[in-house]
Amino acid sequence: MRGVVVWMRFAVGMLSHETNMFSSVRTELRHFQERSLYYGEKMFEEFRGTKTSVGGAMDAAATNNVELIPTVAANAMPSGIVTAEAYRSLKERILSDIRNAGKVDGVVALLHGSMVAEGVGNAEGDFLHSIREVVGPGVPIACTLDLHATITNLLLQSCDLLFGHNTNPHVDSYERAVEACNATVAMVKGKIKPVKALRKPPMMPPTINMRTTEGPMVKIFERAYAMERNPAVINVNVAGGFPFADTEESGFSVVVITNNDGDLAEEYSQELSNFAWNLRKEFLKELTPVPDAVRRAMKAKEGPVVLADVADNPGGGGSGDGTVVLKTLIEMSARSVGFALIKDPEAVSKAIEAGVGATVTMKVGGKTDSLHGPPLQVTGRVKTITDGIFVHKGPMGTGSKGEVGRSVVLEVDGIDLIVAERKMAPNDPEIFRRHGIEPTEKKVLVVKSRGHFRAAYEPFAKEIIEVDAPGVASPNLKQFPYKHVRRPIFPLDDI
């Protein structure tokens, strides 16, 4: 910011993980390194000019003549509990960077909201509380949160401002970070005095029907936006929650933040909580059995028809190597299929060793656990080999890098199957194009994703079918062995 008068200094950091407590994969530091782990100025180099939360904070800081102090940008694919070592390493590095920054006028924390760490539980509250201990009571702390955040009392008490996604698929990470930065500036200037109220109705709905283009969330956000038109309201946060976190405070949350009007915050939060509670049954949704879904896609007059393997969604903690949908496609002789993707480093190595053009027979998938179908033996031709790196061009994270490690395409009886070293929800069609597959030309596309894919696929998909395959991200919540959520709670209990 050479040549610009700077009179405020904000520390910024990203710590993001959505923890599925039913996943057997413990989340270690290497999992952050595999997806996104940048220290200091490197985080700015990586996200400058992107439609991401870090990119939004950077642009808002420049607009407000704020010097932004980088700390850490850490984001891992959703999976099991975060190890104590990984969480402590990332938290302490961020706290150390803030301590060493000198005078700090504000902190902008870019979080998910449903991270669970060993020995800590809900991590974001602990993280923000630790930041508060470093900067003291007078320095504003703002955070951004995912729409699937678990908003706890400790989180709320430890920050001054919070800005959750208003969209699902989440295409507004950039905008929410801009809002967080702008509001922090306003707070430093004394223009606002945030007062917060939290309500948590006894509901923990599955995420399958939390889209903000249809269903109950549309009605809830319409009511929230009406409240935000009151000039005394800073913002209204609606968090559907992440039901696979399995913590005492998991579930739906409403947070209303007003400008020094506690009574209004309490009134609006209770009103919106009651409104959401009355819509709770609308969050439930029937899925299509896998054979029926494949049959329907094959009979469709035109494609592409998207089959969404929602229960093995890596974006919800799925293993990314479920085989049930693939097995059914093969058994039913489906053709003109693009399949993204199955995680299997062992299979990738064997295919690369065989080389492009070679025919290989091997078992793929089903190697993480016993919950997503057994390994499936396939015979296919190695069609392509790539480094698995691509750039997002869709509405989510536009301009940011995606990476699935070394990857191959196996042509298996009319199915172009992407097999990669790392799991990823293929929410951007560019992952197909990187592997030589034009998604718009396929009759059937299989994506291991719950809903974020819709932002980029709906414009060209002729139909989307959510299939009822097994996995740790299944919306059929009653099948999971919950131990910690408060009870009774809908839909686990009939209330």
Disulfide bonds with the S-S distance in Angstrom:
none
